[in-house]
Structures are given as structure tokens and as C-alpha cells.
Amino acid sequence: MMNTREQQAIFDDWLREHAAILHHVANGFATGADRHDLMQELMLALWRAVPAFRAASLASTFIFRVTHNAALTWKRAERSYRRRLDVFEEQQNGSPDLTQPSGTDTATDLLELLYAAIRTLEPLDRSLVLLQLDGASYAQIAEIHGLSESNVGVRLNRLKHRLTSIVQEKQS
């Protein structure tokens, strides 16, 4: 059984070495202030998962799996909450304005366009793309999601084309 001090040391090491994974997942699944909320959920999920790590895989693969599963769970709960909130807002104020800002050529704006496009994907597809962007191999992605490597490759190829189309449409 792992004591709290050992758990904290592993957690601190993982955050120091793999914080980018958490940030990428949060950016891929949430916008605005929700990113902070999701980041807190991801860190909590990672903290809780530390004792379950058995070093059968790389720490980064374990972190990918924990954070992506936590983000998928958060997204399901968020979607349900947003539906209820939208119904309430429509009853109170009419439909909210959902216009997207027009894209520009700056790197930050292009990155935000990409994240916006990723957020339009189904949760599993979103997770696959984020894992790919984080540099995970097809084998790692397949292990995390229980898919075959060839299925991961086919899905990612289709998703890249789809994301390219979405970003190009938003730029024009």
C-alpha cells in the first residue's frame, strides 16, 4: 500500500514531466473558464490514479489514459449540464449568439481554430487527435482506447482530413 508521501512525490514528478498532456487534454475538451475546471478534474483523477500505476506501461501512457478517460467523463456530464442550461437560457432570453470569431493568420489564432475544430469532434475522435498531437504512437493510442493499431491509423487519417476542412472553412 502506497502512503500519501509516496503518492505526492509521484504525482509531483508526473506533473513536472507531463503537464503538457493535461493542458492539451483540457484545451481539447473545454473552452474559456471551463478549461480551468477540467484541468482541476484531470489533476484530481491523476492524483487518485497514482496508486493504481503498476509500471506495466510508460508513465505517459498511463497519464494519457487517465486524463482522456477523465475528460470523456467530464464532457458527458458537461454536455448534460449545457443542455439544461441552454433550455433555461432560451426560455429566459431567446437563443444565445453562437457566432465564431473570424480567423486570422497569427499562430495563436490558428491554434485556437484548430482546438475549436477538435472540440467539434465526437469525444473518442477528439481523444485520438489529441493523443496524436501529443506524440503518442499508434500502439500507445490503441492500448489506451482498446482499438487496433490499424483502426487508429485509419481513424486518424480521416480525422486529419476532416479537421483540415473545418479549419479551412472557418478561415474563409
C-alpha positions as CSV (number, residue, x, y, z in Angstrom):
1,M,0.0,0.0,0.0
2,M,1.3,3.4,-1.0
3,N,1.5,6.1,1.6
4,T,0.4,9.7,1.0
5,R,4.0,11.0,0.8
6,E,5.0,8.5,-1.9
7,Q,1.8,9.3,-3.8
8,Q,2.5,13.0,-3.6
9,A,6.1,12.5,-4.8
10,I,5.0,10.5,-7.9
11,F,2.2,13.0,-8.6
12,D,4.6,15.9,-8.4
13,D,7.1,14.2,-10.7
14,W,4.3,13.4,-13.2
15,L,3.0,17.0,-13.2
16,R,6.6,18.3,-13.7
17,E,7.3,15.9,-16.5
18,H,3.9,15.6,-18.2
19,A,2.0,18.8,-17.5
20,A,1.6,19.4,-21.3
21,I,-0.5,16.3,-21.6
22,L,-3.0,17.7,-19.1
23,H,-3.0,21.1,-20.8
24,H,-3.6,19.6,-24.2
25,V,-6.4,17.5,-23.0
26,A,-8.0,20.4,-21.2
27,N,-7.7,22.6,-24.3
28,G,-9.1,19.9,-26.5
29,F,-12.2,19.3,-24.4
30,A,-13.0,22.7,-22.9
31,T,-13.1,26.4,-23.7
32,G,-12.7,29.5,-21.6
33,A,-13.2,29.1,-17.8
34,D,-14.2,25.5,-18.3
35,R,-10.6,24.7,-19.1
36,H,-9.6,25.5,-15.6
37,D,-12.4,23.4,-14.2
38,L,-11.4,20.5,-16.4
39,M,-7.8,20.9,-15.5
40,Q,-8.7,20.5,-11.8
41,E,-10.7,17.4,-12.7
42,L,-7.8,16.0,-14.6
43,M,-5.3,16.6,-11.8
44,L,-7.7,15.0,-9.3
45,A,-8.2,12.0,-11.5
46,L,-4.4,11.7,-11.9
47,W,-3.9,12.0,-8.1
48,R,-6.5,9.3,-7.4
49,A,-4.9,7.0,-10.1
50,V,-1.3,7.2,-8.8
51,P,-1.7,4.1,-6.5
52,A,-3.1,2.1,-9.5
53,F,0.0,2.6,-11.6
54,R,2.0,-0.7,-11.8
55,A,4.7,0.4,-14.3
56,A,3.4,-2.1,-16.8
57,S,3.5,0.7,-19.4
58,L,5.2,4.1,-19.6
59,A,4.0,6.7,-17.1
60,S,3.0,8.9,-20.1
61,T,0.7,6.2,-21.5
62,F,-0.9,5.8,-18.1
63,I,-1.3,9.5,-17.8
64,F,-2.8,9.7,-21.3
65,R,-5.3,7.0,-20.4
66,V,-6.3,8.5,-17.0
67,T,-6.7,12.1,-18.3
68,H,-8.5,11.2,-21.5
69,N,-11.0,9.0,-19.6
70,A,-11.5,11.7,-17.1
71,A,-12.1,14.3,-19.9
72,L,-14.6,12.0,-21.6
73,T,-16.5,11.5,-18.3
74,W,-16.3,15.3,-17.7
75,K,-17.6,16.0,-21.2
76,R,-20.6,13.7,-20.8
77,A,-21.5,15.5,-17.6
78,E,-20.8,18.9,-19.1
79,R,-23.0,18.2,-22.2
80,S,-25.9,17.2,-20.0
81,Y,-25.5,20.4,-17.9
82,R,-25.2,22.6,-21.0
83,R,-28.4,21.1,-22.5
84,R,-30.3,22.0,-19.3
85,L,-28.6,25.5,-19.2
86,D,-29.4,26.1,-22.9
87,V,-33.1,25.3,-22.3
88,F,-33.2,27.7,-19.4
89,E,-31.5,30.5,-21.4
90,E,-33.8,30.0,-24.4
91,Q,-36.8,30.3,-22.0
92,Q,-35.3,33.5,-20.4
93,N,-33.5,35.3,-23.2
94,G,-34.0,33.6,-26.5
95,S,-31.2,31.7,-28.3
96,P,-27.7,32.7,-27.4
97,D,-25.4,34.2,-30.1
98,L,-23.1,31.4,-31.2
99,T,-21.1,33.2,-33.8
100,Q,-17.5,32.3,-34.1
101,P,-14.7,35.0,-34.4
102,S,-13.2,35.1,-37.8
103,G,-9.8,33.6,-38.2
104,T,-6.6,35.4,-38.8
105,D,-3.1,34.2,-39.8
106,T,-1.4,34.5,-36.4
107,A,-0.2,31.3,-34.9
108,T,-2.3,31.8,-31.8
109,D,-5.5,32.3,-33.8
110,L,-4.7,29.2,-35.9
111,L,-4.1,27.2,-32.8
112,E,-7.4,28.3,-31.4
113,L,-9.1,27.5,-34.7
114,L,-7.6,24.0,-34.5
115,Y,-8.7,23.5,-30.9
116,A,-12.2,24.8,-31.8
117,A,-12.3,22.3,-34.7
118,I,-11.1,19.5,-32.4
119,R,-13.9,20.3,-29.9
120,T,-16.5,19.7,-32.7
121,L,-15.4,16.0,-32.9
122,E,-17.0,13.2,-31.1
123,P,-15.2,12.5,-27.7
124,L,-13.4,9.4,-28.9
125,D,-12.2,11.1,-32.1
126,R,-11.2,14.1,-30.1
127,S,-9.1,12.0,-27.8
128,L,-7.5,10.2,-30.7
129,V,-6.4,13.5,-32.3
130,L,-5.1,14.9,-29.0
131,L,-3.1,11.8,-28.3
132,Q,-1.6,12.1,-31.9
133,L,-0.8,15.7,-31.3
134,D,0.9,14.8,-28.1
135,G,3.2,12.5,-30.0
136,A,1.7,9.2,-28.8
137,S,2.4,6.3,-31.1
138,Y,-0.4,4.3,-32.8
139,A,0.4,1.4,-30.4
140,Q,0.0,3.7,-27.4
141,I,-3.2,5.1,-28.6
142,A,-4.5,1.7,-29.4
143,E,-3.6,0.5,-25.9
144,I,-5.3,3.5,-24.3
145,H,-8.5,3.1,-26.1
146,G,-8.7,-0.6,-26.7
147,L,-8.5,-0.3,-30.5
148,S,-6.3,-2.0,-33.1
149,E,-3.3,0.0,-34.4
150,S,-4.7,-0.2,-37.9
151,N,-8.1,1.2,-36.8
152,V,-6.3,4.0,-35.0
153,G,-4.4,4.8,-38.2
154,V,-7.5,4.8,-40.4
155,R,-9.5,6.9,-38.0
156,L,-6.7,9.5,-37.6
157,N,-6.2,9.8,-41.3
158,R,-9.9,10.5,-41.8
159,L,-9.9,12.9,-38.8
160,K,-6.9,14.9,-40.2
161,H,-8.8,15.4,-43.5
162,R,-11.9,16.4,-41.6
163,L,-10.1,18.9,-39.3
164,T,-8.3,20.4,-42.3
165,S,-11.7,21.0,-44.0
166,I,-13.2,22.5,-40.8
167,V,-10.2,24.9,-40.3
168,Q,-10.2,26.0,-43.9
169,E,-14.0,26.7,-43.8
170,K,-13.6,28.8,-40.6
171,Q,-10.7,30.8,-42.2
172,S,-12.7,31.7,-45.3
